[in-house]
Amino acid sequence: MKKHTIELSAEQRAELEEVISKGRVSARTVQHAHVLLKTDSGAWGPKWSDAEICEAFGVGESTCLRIR
């Protein structure tokens, strides 16, 4: 499978952080926001690998690829 790189703008990061902090969205949406924030390879992103994300959030590698 082809790996996609994610580079979020400051505005996109702010939107995802807002989704996480709201508390009125589904758990799946929050988990997807977390994964996207951790895969961000932009200037402010932590650039986590798929293995790190799978371990931290308890998701499978295919889930990480699908979210990207």
Secondary structure by P-SEA (a helix, b strand, c coil): cbbbbbbbcaaaaaaaaaaaacccccaaaaaaaaaaaaaccccccccccaaaaaaaccccaaaaaaac
